[in-house]
């Protein structure tokens, strides 16, 4: 179970990532990356309404229950972030 922080909802809106897409990435990530800063990144490539593929990265604080979505980004820099 994930809870979206106020900040994460603001970032989703600002970056034109729907809650539906964010939930898809959280439920079916292509990769899960544990960061040294205590956050876990769930990421997957998603097709957006503009016809372009973006790598969607959802940052989650997992050490609390429910787990909190902290922020989210979308990028076309696949090589930079794909492991």
Helices and strands as residue ranges (DSSP letters): E 2-4, H 6-14, H 19-27, E 31-34, E 39-47, E 53-61, E 67-75, H 78-81
